[in-house]
Each structure stands twice: as C-alpha cells, then as structure tokens.
Amino acid sequence: PDPFPAGPCTAQLTIPIAQQVSDYLAANGDRFTRDQIVFVQGGGNDISFQLGLLAEGLVSPGEAVAAVGQAAGELAGQARRIVAKGATRVVVLNLPEIADTPAGKAQPQPVQDLLTFMVGVFNDTLAAGLSGSDVKLFDAYAAVKGVFANPGAYLVRELNVPACDKAK
C-alpha cells in the first residue's frame, strides 16, 4: 500500500546527496570555493522510503527509525565533507513536521505519530552530527511550524491540499 495516497511529486530528487556531492567535486577540481554558499537538505525521501518498507512489512518500526537516524548522520557527514573540501558557508536544513502536511494528515494517527517521531530522530541526530562544525543548521522545522500557526503572515492561503497530484 502507498503510505502517501496523494503520491510523491514527480520532481522528487532521487540521486543520493553523497552522489550529488561526489559528482560536483568530480566536475569542479575536487573543491568547493570560499565564495560559494552551499545549502543541503535531505531526509524526507528517507522517511518516505522507510514508511513504504514498513507498510509492506519489510522492516519493523524500530528498524525504520534506526535507518532514518542513520540517514541523518550520513547527511551531517556530507555537510562536513563539503566544508573539508573548501566551502566556508554551508547551511543544512532540518526536516519540517511531515505529519502536519496534507499527506501526513491523511494517515492514520499511529502513522502520524511515527512520522513525528521519525522527524524528531532525524533532526536530533542531524543537529548532534553538525555540533562543533562550521556548518550552520537552519531550523526548517520551526519555520514551517510558524507558517502553519499563522499562514496569513506568510501570504499562504491553503494548507490542506497537496502541492503534488499523482494523476498529473
């Protein structure tokens, strides 16, 4: 069964971040420059993938959560790799609360609770992995919570309709 009946966006990026970084480095002399600002965001696909495995009975909830935590640690490692390769301005975004999205709200309460837990594990593991580094962590979780709490302040009119439609 599809854990997100509204379906994923067809523009969903499926090239792993580690591969994207490697591809960039291969094409640019194995370096970033100090003039660049590098933004890194990941984790949402990892949660979606783990929910799919869970829905098919291929992993337990504990295994799914552990895999999400591992993904966060790997993302922190990629951010540190970018700094080690010369970037001086690196920003990593944590995950927003997926359970607040239309796709998340369409799930049964136990799945919503698991989503919330997975996002928390991801964000906590990511923050711990970036601690002590020169990488800046942007709190997308808090920013998006702010939009949901007061959409008009952000000129947002609709919070309950999926942005992506599987049929299109």
N, C-alpha and C positions, 0 to 999 in steps of 0.2 A: 504494500500500500504506500501511496505517496504521502509523506509526512507533511507536505505543504500542498494542499489541493489546488491552490491558486497557481502553483508551478513556479519554477525558477525563472528568473529573467533570461532571455535568450542571449543576452550580452554578458552572462556570468563568466568571469575570467577563471579559467581552469588551469592555467600554467602556474605551477607552484612558485612561490616567491623566491625560493632558493634558486630555481632555474632562471627566473627573471633577472636576479642579481648576477648570476653567472653569465648570462647572455649579454647583459650590459657591460660587465667587466671585459668579456672577450672582445667586444666591439669597440672598447674605449681604453685600450692600453692597460688593462688590469687596475684602473684607478678611477676614483671619483675625484672631483676637484673641490677646492675650498670655496669656490664661487657658487656652488650648487646648493640648493635646499632639496632634500630628499624626503618625501612623505611615503610612509609604508603603512598599509592597512591589510589585515588578513584575519582569518579566524571564522568568519561567517560560513564559508564553504565547508570548513572542517566540522562545524556543528551540524550543518545540513547533511553532510555525508554520514556522520555518526548516527544521526536520527534515522536516516534511511536504513543503515545496517541494523539498528535497534528494532525498527519496525518489521524487518524481515527475520528477526530472531537470530541474527548472525553475531551479535555482541550483547553483553549484559549492560545494564545501565552503568555499572561501575567501570566496565571496560570503555564504554563510550566517553565517560567523564575523564578517565585517565588519558585517552587519546587526545581529547580537547586540551588538557593540561600540557601534554607533550607538544602539541602544535604551538601553544603559546610560548613555550620555552624555545622552540625552534625559531619562532618569529623574532624573539628577543636576540637570539644568536645571529640571525641575518642582519638585524639592525646594528649589532656590534661589528659584524663583518664589514658593513658599509662604512662605518667610522674607521675601522682598521685599514680600509682601502682609500682613505684620504678625505672622506666627506666630513665637514666640520659642523654642518647644520642638518641634523636628521631628526625627523618628527615621526613618531609611531602613534597611530590612533588605536585606542582600545575599542572594544565592541559596545554598541548600544544594547539596550534591553530588547532582545529579539521577541520576547513574549508580549511586548507592547505593540508589535506590528500587526497589521491585518492578518497575515499568515499565522503569526503566533497566537493571536486571539481566536483563530478558527480551530485551534487544537483543544482537545480535552484538557481539563485542569491539571491532571498529572503530567501531561506533556509540557504545558506551560510552566509548571513548577520545575521540571527538568531543564527546560530552556533557561530559566532564570539561574538555576544552579550552575549550568554549564558556562553561561556568560560570566558569572562570578568567578568560577575557577579559572577561566581563560584570562580575565582581566587581572586577577590577583597574581597569577603565575607570570603574566607578561610584566606587570609592574615590578615584581621581585627580580625577574631576569634583566630588567633595564636599570635596576638600582645601582648607583655608583658609576654609571656610564655617562657619557656626554650626550646621550640620546634624550630628547625631550618627549615626554608622554603627553599626548593630547587626550583629554578625558571626553571622548565622544559619548560615553555612557551618560555623563551628567548633562552634556549639551543637548542630546536628544531628549532626555527626560524633561529638560526645560521647555523644549518645543511642545511635547505632549501636555505639559502642565499649563502652558499659555500659548496656544498656537497662533492667536491673533497678533501677538507681539512679534512674530516671525513671518507674518503675512501668509500663514498656512491656513487653508480653509478646509481641507479634507484629510482626516487621519485614519479613516476606516475602510478605504478602498485600496486594494493592492495596486502598486505602480506598474507591475508587470502582469500581463494576461497570457496564460499558457496558450490560448487559442490564437493569439496574434503572432 
